[in-house]
Amino acid sequence: MKTELSGEALELEGVVEAALRKAGGFELVRQAEAGEASDAVRGLLGEIGVWELRPRESEVDGEAAAAVCRAAGRFALPYPVAQRLAADPESGVDAVAVVPLPNPRINLADVDPALNWSALDGRGRGAPVVSTGARVGSKLGALACPVELGEWTGDGGLTPLALTLPCWVLLGMADEALRMTRRHLLDRQQFGRPLATFQALQFQLADTAAQLQGFEELAKYTLWSVLSGQPGAVTDAVALRMSALETAETVFRTGHQMFGAMGFCDETDLSWLSRHSQPIRRLPWGRSQTQARLLDAVGSVPLASLFTDTSEDLLVTGT
C-alpha cells in the first residue's frame, strides 16, 4: 500500500487548482447555478491533459485522477470530473455514475451534452443513459437531473472507481471548508481577541481536523485497493463512502457552527461548498443506505482495511 500520492499527481493537482482559481474559482459554480452554460472548464482541463488520464490502466494515472478530483472539490467545480475519469472512453462510455433506484438521478448529468453516460447500480450492473430530464433545481440539488436508462448489462468493473473518485471530490470540499473555518477563527474577533484563542473552539477544530486526516488516509488506502485490483475493492470503496459521509457531516457542521448564520449565506464560499456537497452525499445513497450496503458487502467479501493484519504487513514491507 502507498501512503502518499506520487509527485506527479501532486504536481498536477497544484496545476489544476491554480488554473481553476485563475478561471474564477467559486464564480464557476455560481455561473452554472444561474444557468450560464460554459465550455470553459472542459476546455481548461483538456489543455492541462486531464482527459488523457487512464486510471483503469495505470496506477500513476489513477493517483493523478484522484488528485485532480480533490482539486475540483475545493471549488465545488460544476463539471463531472470524477464521473469522466472513472469511465472507460475506449468502450464508448465517457462518464459513469452509480445511481439510486428505482428513481435514477445523476448530478451534473446535463452540464456537458456531448458526454455518453452509463449508470451503475453498485451491484455489478450497468445501463446506458438514454435521456436526461430537467434539473431538480432545489437548493440542495441544483444541478442534479433525473435520467432514463436503457437495458441493464454488466458494469465492466467500473463500480469501484466510480464510488471512489467522488469521495476524493468530497475530500477536497471538506479540506477547503476546514481551511476556511480556520481562517475565519483567526480573522474574527470577539471580546477583543480572535475566536481562535478560545480553547473550546480549538478543541472542536482539532477533533474535526483529526477526523478529516483519518478520512484522507482511508481514501489513499482505498485508491490503492481499487487501482491494484484487490479482491475486496468494492467493499473498500463502500467503506470509503461511509467515512466520507461521516467526515463531511462533521466538517460542515463545525464550519457552520463557527461561521454562525453567515455560513448559510451565499455571500460566503462555505455556503457554496456545503450546498454542492449535498448531491455527492445523497447520491447514490445517503448514510443509512450506505451503511446497509457496507454490511451487505462485508457479508460476502471480508473487509480488508488499514487496520487488518494484511495491511499492517504491507505497511511494514512497503509494498
Solvent accessible surface area in square Angstrom, and as a share of the most:
residue,aa,sasa,rsa
1,M,11,0.05
2,K,95,0.40
3,T,59,0.34
4,E,111,0.50
5,L,14,0.07
6,S,20,0.13
7,G,52,0.50
8,E,111,0.50
9,A,0,0.00
10,L,84,0.42
11,E,122,0.55
12,L,32,0.16
13,E,12,0.05
14,G,39,0.37
15,V,72,0.42
16,V,0,0.00
17,E,40,0.18
18,A,62,0.48
19,A,19,0.15
20,L,0,0.00
21,R,130,0.47
22,K,188,0.80
23,A,49,0.38
24,G,30,0.29
25,G,6,0.06
26,F,17,0.07
27,E,82,0.37
28,L,17,0.08
29,V,0,0.00
30,R,59,0.22
31,Q,67,0.30
32,A,16,0.12
33,E,51,0.23
34,A,74,0.57
35,G,55,0.53
36,E,102,0.46
37,A,106,0.82
38,S,68,0.44
39,D,95,0.49
40,A,56,0.44
41,V,12,0.07
42,R,75,0.27
43,G,35,0.34
44,L,40,0.20
45,L,0,0.00
46,G,31,0.30
47,E,149,0.67
48,I,46,0.23
49,G,18,0.17
50,V,0,0.00
51,W,42,0.15
52,E,133,0.60
53,L,24,0.12
54,R,65,0.24
55,P,7,0.04
56,R,101,0.37
57,E,125,0.56
58,S,40,0.26
59,E,78,0.35
60,V,84,0.48
61,D,33,0.17
62,G,0,0.00
63,E,12,0.05
64,A,6,0.05
65,A,0,0.00
66,A,0,0.00
67,A,0,0.00
68,V,1,0.00
69,C,0,0.00
70,R,19,0.07
71,A,0,0.00
72,A,3,0.03
73,G,0,0.00
74,R,33,0.12
75,F,5,0.02
76,A,4,0.03
77,L,14,0.07
78,P,11,0.07
79,Y,12,0.05
80,P,0,0.00
81,V,3,0.02
82,A,3,0.02
83,Q,26,0.12
84,R,48,0.18
85,L,6,0.03
86,A,1,0.01
87,A,4,0.03
88,D,29,0.15
89,P,53,0.33
90,E,115,0.52
91,S,76,0.49
92,G,36,0.35
93,V,27,0.16
94,D,43,0.22
95,A,0,0.00
96,V,1,0.01
97,A,13,0.10
98,V,11,0.06
99,V,2,0.01
100,P,18,0.11
101,L,81,0.40
102,P,119,0.75
103,N,99,0.51
104,P,21,0.13
105,R,83,0.30
106,I,3,0.02
107,N,22,0.11
108,L,14,0.07
109,A,5,0.04
110,D,48,0.25
111,V,35,0.20
112,D,7,0.03
113,P,123,0.78
114,A,78,0.61
115,L,22,0.11
116,N,75,0.38
117,W,13,0.04
118,S,14,0.09
119,A,0,0.00
120,L,1,0.00
121,D,8,0.04
122,G,13,0.13
123,R,146,0.53
124,G,37,0.36
125,R,104,0.38
126,G,4,0.04
127,A,1,0.01
128,P,66,0.42
129,V,22,0.12
130,V,87,0.50
131,S,52,0.33
132,T,57,0.33
133,G,34,0.33
134,A,88,0.68
135,R,80,0.29
136,V,75,0.43
137,G,56,0.53
138,S,52,0.33
139,K,127,0.54
140,L,75,0.37
141,G,8,0.08
142,A,12,0.09
143,L,3,0.01
144,A,5,0.04
145,C,0,0.00
146,P,56,0.36
147,V,13,0.07
148,E,106,0.47
149,L,35,0.17
150,G,25,0.24
151,E,142,0.64
152,W,67,0.23
153,T,87,0.51
154,G,57,0.55
155,D,22,0.11
156,G,58,0.56
157,G,50,0.48
158,L,11,0.06
159,T,3,0.02
160,P,19,0.12
161,L,7,0.04
162,A,6,0.05
163,L,7,0.03
164,T,0,0.00
165,L,0,0.00
166,P,29,0.18
167,C,2,0.01
168,W,0,0.00
169,V,19,0.11
170,L,1,0.01
171,L,3,0.01
172,G,0,0.00
173,M,5,0.02
174,A,1,0.00
175,D,48,0.25
176,E,7,0.03
177,A,0,0.00
178,L,20,0.10
179,R,126,0.46
180,M,21,0.09
181,T,1,0.00
182,R,131,0.48
183,R,115,0.42
184,H,21,0.09
185,L,3,0.01
186,L,69,0.34
187,D,92,0.48
188,R,120,0.44
189,Q,116,0.51
190,Q,89,0.40
191,F,173,0.72
192,G,71,0.68
193,R,109,0.40
194,P,40,0.25
195,L,19,0.10
196,A,23,0.18
197,T,62,0.36
198,F,45,0.19
199,Q,117,0.52
200,A,76,0.59
201,L,42,0.21
202,Q,82,0.36
203,F,124,0.52
204,Q,59,0.26
205,L,29,0.15
206,A,59,0.46
207,D,102,0.53
208,T,3,0.02
209,A,39,0.30
210,A,63,0.49
211,Q,65,0.29
212,L,10,0.05
213,Q,117,0.52
214,G,38,0.37
215,F,3,0.01
216,E,46,0.21
217,E,55,0.25
218,L,30,0.15
219,A,0,0.00
220,K,17,0.07
221,Y,6,0.02
222,T,0,0.00
223,L,3,0.02
224,W,38,0.13
225,S,0,0.00
226,V,20,0.11
227,L,31,0.15
228,S,40,0.26
229,G,58,0.56
230,Q,60,0.27
231,P,128,0.81
232,G,7,0.07
233,A,10,0.08
234,V,62,0.36
235,T,4,0.02
236,D,4,0.02
237,A,0,0.00
238,V,6,0.04
239,A,16,0.12
240,L,0,0.00
241,R,7,0.03
242,M,16,0.07
243,S,22,0.14
244,A,0,0.00
245,L,8,0.04
246,E,60,0.27
247,T,2,0.01
248,A,1,0.00
249,E,67,0.30
250,T,23,0.13
251,V,2,0.01
252,F,5,0.02
253,R,114,0.42
254,T,3,0.02
255,G,0,0.00
256,H,23,0.10
257,Q,106,0.47
258,M,15,0.06
259,F,26,0.11
260,G,32,0.31
261,A,84,0.65
262,M,72,0.32
263,G,0,0.00
264,F,139,0.58
265,C,59,0.36
266,D,45,0.23
267,E,150,0.67
268,T,19,0.11
269,D,50,0.26
270,L,1,0.00
271,S,3,0.02
272,W,18,0.06
273,L,0,0.00
274,S,12,0.08
275,R,26,0.10
276,H,19,0.08
277,S,0,0.00
278,Q,28,0.12
279,P,7,0.05
280,I,24,0.12
281,R,38,0.14
282,R,130,0.48
283,L,25,0.13
284,P,12,0.07
285,W,8,0.03
286,G,23,0.22
287,R,115,0.42
288,S,84,0.54
289,Q,103,0.46
290,T,0,0.00
291,Q,96,0.43
292,A,59,0.46
293,R,49,0.18
294,L,28,0.14
295,L,128,0.64
296,D,83,0.43
297,A,19,0.14
298,V,57,0.33
299,G,72,0.69
300,S,90,0.58
301,V,52,0.30
302,P,110,0.69
303,L,64,0.32
304,A,39,0.31
305,S,18,0.12
306,L,30,0.15
307,F,168,0.70
308,T,40,0.24
309,D,110,0.57
310,T,86,0.50
311,S,3,0.02
312,E,85,0.38
313,D,87,0.45
314,L,38,0.19
315,L,80,0.40
316,V,130,0.74
317,T,90,0.52
318,G,61,0.59
319,T,98,0.57
